[in-house]
C-alpha cells in the first residue's frame, strides 16, 4: 500500500488513542497495520489528551514497530484535524485515515495540509499516504466516482457501515449474515471505485466481537470479491483475517500453472489450461497472487 512497505496489508486494527493499555497491547497483536484512532474512539472532551498520549507513544515506539502506522484523524469539519496532524506527522505515519470523506476534493485538501506540515516539520523528507473512508454518508457514496484521478498519496478506499447507517436512518445493516441492499450497494461501489482508481480496497470492521468463525467468513468473502484487506475493531479478529487473506495452496498452484502456461506461448493472448481457456486477465490475477507470497511478479 505504501511505497515504504515491503508487503501488501491484510489486516488493519483500530486502536483507541486515549488508552495507554490498548496502545501498549497493540504492539503484540500481529496486525499488518495499526490505525490509531483519534476520532470515533475518543470523546470530544478527551481529544487533546488522546493526541498527547499518542504522540508520546509514537515517540517511544515508532522506530521499532513492525506494523504499518496509520492514524485516523478527526474529519475536515471537526475543528480538530490540524491539531491531530501536527501531533502525529513528526512521527512519520505511513498513512492518515480520513473519515467522512465525501470525494476527491477532500483528499486534495488533506494533501495540502500534509504537504505543508511535512515541509515545516520534516523538511519534506517524508510523504504520508492517505486512506479515505469513503462511504460514511450518502454524499460519500455518490462521490466514489471522483477518485479516478486521485493524487498519488491516496493509497486505498475503505468502506464503513455504522456512520452510513446513521446517515440513512437504517435500523440494521444486516439480515442474518447478509448485508441489506443499501449497504451491499455501497460496499460494491467502493470496491469498483478503488479498482477504477488503481488502489486498494479495504473491507469494513465487524462489530461482532464474539465469533471468530464469522470474522473468518467475512474476511474470506471480502478476499473473494476483490478487497485486499479487512479492518478490525478487536485484536481477537486479526488471526482470522490474516489467515483468510493469505493465498491458499490451491491458489498458488493455479497461479504458477497459469504463469508457466503463458511462458510457453509467448505473446499469445489465450492459453489452454487443462480443459479451460484462460486469457490475459487470468495472468494478471496469477501475478497478483504470486506477488503476495514471493514478493515479486
C-alpha positions in Angstrom: 0.0 0.0 0.0 2.7 2.5 1.0 5.9 2.7 -1.1 8.0 2.1 2.0 6.2 -1.1 2.9 7.5 -4.4 1.8 4.3 -6.4 1.5 0.6 -5.9 0.9 -1.5 -5.4 4.0 -4.1 -7.9 5.1 -5.4 -6.6 8.5 -5.8 -3.2 9.9 -6.6 -2.9 13.6 -8.2 0.2 15.0 -6.7 1.2 18.4 -8.2 3.9 20.6 -5.6 6.6 21.1 -6.8 7.6 24.5 -6.0 4.2 26.2 -2.4 3.6 27.4 -3.2 0.0 27.9 -4.6 -0.5 24.4 -1.8 1.4 22.8 0.8 -0.8 24.5 -1.1 -4.0 23.7 -1.4 -3.1 20.0 2.3 -3.9 19.6 1.7 -7.6 20.1 -1.5 -8.1 18.0 0.1 -9.3 14.8 -1.9 -6.8 12.7 -0.3 -5.7 9.5 -1.3 -2.1 10.2 -2.3 -0.3 13.4 -4.8 2.5 12.9 -4.5 4.7 16.0 -7.9 6.3 16.4 -8.4 10.0 17.4 -11.9 10.2 16.0 -14.8 7.9 17.0 -13.0 6.1 19.8 -12.2 9.3 21.7 -14.9 11.5 23.3 -14.9 15.2 22.5 -13.6 16.2 25.9 -10.7 13.8 25.5 -9.3 14.8 22.1 -6.3 16.8 23.4 -5.3 14.2 25.9 -5.5 11.5 23.3 -3.2 13.5 21.0 -0.7 13.8 23.8 -0.8 10.1 24.6 -0.5 9.1 21.0 2.4 11.4 20.3 4.3 10.1 23.4 3.6 6.5 22.4 4.8 7.0 18.9 7.9 8.9 20.1 8.8 6.0 22.2 7.9 3.1 19.9 7.7 4.2 16.3 11.2 3.2 15.3 10.8 -0.4 16.5 7.3 -1.0 15.1 6.9 -3.8 12.5 3.3 -2.9 11.6 2.4 -0.1 9.3 1.5 3.0 11.3 -1.8 4.8 10.4 -3.8 7.4 12.3 -7.5 8.1 11.9 -7.8 11.8 12.5 -10.9 13.8 13.1 -12.8 14.9 10.0 -12.2 18.0 8.0 -15.3 19.7 9.5 -14.4 18.7 13.1 -12.2 21.6 14.1 -9.6 19.1 15.3 -7.8 17.9 12.2 -4.9 20.4 12.1 -4.1 19.7 15.7 -4.3 16.0 15.1 -1.9 16.2 12.1 0.5 18.5 13.9 0.7 15.9 16.7 1.4 12.8 14.5 3.2 14.0 11.3 6.5 14.4 13.2 6.4 10.6 13.8 6.2 9.8 10.1 2.9 7.8 9.9 2.6 5.6 6.9 -0.9 6.9 6.3 -3.6 9.2 7.6 -7.1 7.7 7.6 -9.6 10.4 6.6 -13.1 9.8 8.0 -16.3 11.2 6.5 -14.6 11.7 3.1 -17.0 13.0 0.6 -14.9 12.7 -2.6 -11.5 13.5 -4.1 -11.8 17.2 -3.2 -11.5 16.2 0.5 -8.4 14.2 -0.3 -6.8 17.1 -2.1 -7.5 19.3 0.9 -5.8 16.8 3.2 -2.9 16.6 0.8 -2.4 20.3 1.1 -2.3 20.1 4.9 0.1 17.2 4.9 2.5 18.8 2.4 2.7 22.0 4.5 3.3 20.1 7.7 5.9 17.8 6.1 7.7 20.8 4.8 7.8 22.6 8.1 8.3 19.6 10.5 10.2 17.0 8.3 12.0 19.2 5.8 9.9 17.5 3.1 11.8 14.2 3.7 8.6 12.1 4.2 5.4 11.6 2.2 2.4 10.4 4.2 -0.2 8.3 2.4 -3.9 8.7 2.7 -6.7 6.1 3.2 -10.1 7.5 2.6 -13.2 6.2 4.5 -15.3 6.7 1.5 -18.9 5.5 2.3 -19.7 7.0 5.7 -22.5 9.2 4.2 -24.8 9.2 1.2 -22.8 12.1 -0.2 -19.6 10.0 0.1 -21.3 7.1 -1.8 -22.2 9.5 -4.6 -18.7 10.8 -4.6 -17.0 7.5 -5.3 -16.6 8.1 -9.0 -14.4 11.2 -8.3 -11.4 9.1 -7.1 -10.4 8.1 -10.7 -7.8 10.8 -10.9 -6.9 11.0 -7.2 -3.5 12.3 -6.1 -0.7 9.7 -5.6 -0.9 10.0 -1.8 -4.3 8.1 -1.9 -3.4 4.5 -1.2 -6.8 2.9 -0.5 -10.5 3.4 -0.1 -12.2 1.9 3.0 -15.9 1.3 3.2 -17.8 1.7 6.5 -21.1 0.6 7.9 -22.2 2.4 11.1 -21.9 6.0 10.0 -23.7 5.2 6.8 -26.5 3.5 8.7 -26.8 6.6 10.9 -26.9 8.9 7.8 -29.6 6.7 6.1 -31.6 6.2 9.3 -31.3 2.5 8.9 -32.2 0.3 11.9 -29.9 -2.5 10.7 -27.3 -3.1 8.0 -27.6 -6.9 8.0 -30.3 -9.5 7.6 -28.7 -12.6 9.1 -25.2 -12.8 7.6 -26.1 -10.8 4.5 -25.9 -7.1 4.1 -29.2 -5.4 3.3 -29.5 -3.7 -0.2 -28.3 -0.2 0.6 -25.1 -1.4 2.3 -24.4 -4.1 -0.3 -24.5 -1.4 -2.9 -22.2 0.9 -1.0 -19.7 -1.9 -0.5 -19.7 -2.9 -4.1 -19.4 0.7 -5.3 -16.4 1.3 -3.0 -14.7 -1.8 -4.4 -15.4 -0.7 -8.0 -14.1 2.9 -7.3 -10.9 1.5 -5.8 -10.4 -0.7 -8.9 -11.0 2.3 -11.2 -8.5 4.4 -9.3 -5.9 1.6 -9.3 -5.7 1.5 -5.5 -6.5 -1.0 -2.7 -10.0 -1.6 -1.3 -10.4 -2.3 2.4 -13.4 -4.1 3.9 -15.2 -2.7 6.9 -14.8 -3.7 10.5 -17.1 -6.2 12.0 -18.8 -5.2 15.3 -19.4 -8.9 16.2 -16.8 -9.4 18.9 -17.6 -12.9 19.9 -17.5 -15.1 16.8 -14.1 -15.7 15.3 -15.6 -18.0 12.7 -17.9 -15.3 11.5 -14.9 -12.9 11.2 -13.1 -15.5 9.1 -16.2 -15.9 6.9 -16.5 -12.1 6.3 -12.8 -11.9 5.5 -12.9 -14.8 3.1 -15.9 -13.2 1.3 -14.0 -9.9 1.1 -11.0 -11.6 -0.4 -13.2 -13.5 -2.8 -14.8 -10.2 -4.0 -11.5 -8.4 -4.5 -10.8 -6.5 -1.3 -7.2 -6.6 -0.4 -7.6 -6.2 3.4 -10.1 -6.0 6.2 -10.2 -3.6 9.1 -10.7 -5.0 12.7 -12.2 -3.5 15.8 -10.7 -6.0 18.2 -7.3 -7.8 18.4 -9.0 -11.2 18.5 -10.1 -10.7 14.9 -6.6 -10.4 13.5 -5.5 -14.0 13.2 -8.7 -15.0 11.3 -8.3 -12.0 8.9 -4.6 -12.7 8.2 -5.3 -16.4 7.5 -8.2 -15.6 5.2 -6.2 -13.1 3.1 -3.2 -15.4 2.7 -3.2 -17.2 -0.7 -4.2 -20.8 -0.3 -2.1 -23.7 -1.7 -4.6 -24.3 -4.5 -4.5 -20.7 -5.5 -0.7 -20.6 -5.5 -0.6 -23.8 -7.6 -3.1 -22.4 -10.1 -1.2 -19.2 -10.4 2.1 -20.9 -11.1 0.4 -23.1 -13.7 -1.0 -20.0 -15.4 2.3 -18.2 -15.5 4.0 -21.4 -16.8 1.4 -21.8 -19.5 1.8 -18.3 -20.8 5.6 -18.5 -20.7 5.3 -21.3 -23.3 3.2 -19.4 -25.8 5.0 -16.1 -25.8 2.7 -13.2 -26.9 -0.4 -15.3 -27.3 -3.4 -13.8 -25.6 -5.3 -17.0 -25.0 -3.9 -20.3 -23.5 -5.5 -23.7 -22.8 -5.0 -24.8 -19.2 -6.4 -28.3 -18.7 -9.9 -28.2 -20.0 -10.4 -24.4 -19.8 -9.3 -21.4 -21.8 -7.6 -18.6 -20.0 -6.5 -15.1 -21.2 -4.5 -12.1 -20.0 -6.8 -11.1 -17.1 -6.1 -14.5 -15.6 -2.4 -13.9 -16.0 -2.7 -10.6 -14.2 -4.5 -12.3 -11.3 -1.9 -15.0 -11.2 0.9 -12.4 -10.8 -1.0 -10.7 -8.0 -1.3 -14.0 -6.1 2.4 -14.8 -6.6 3.4 -11.3 -5.6 1.8 -11.9 -2.2 3.8 -15.0 -1.5 7.0 -14.3 -3.3 7.3 -10.5 -3.1 7.7 -10.0 -6.8 6.0 -10.9 -10.1 
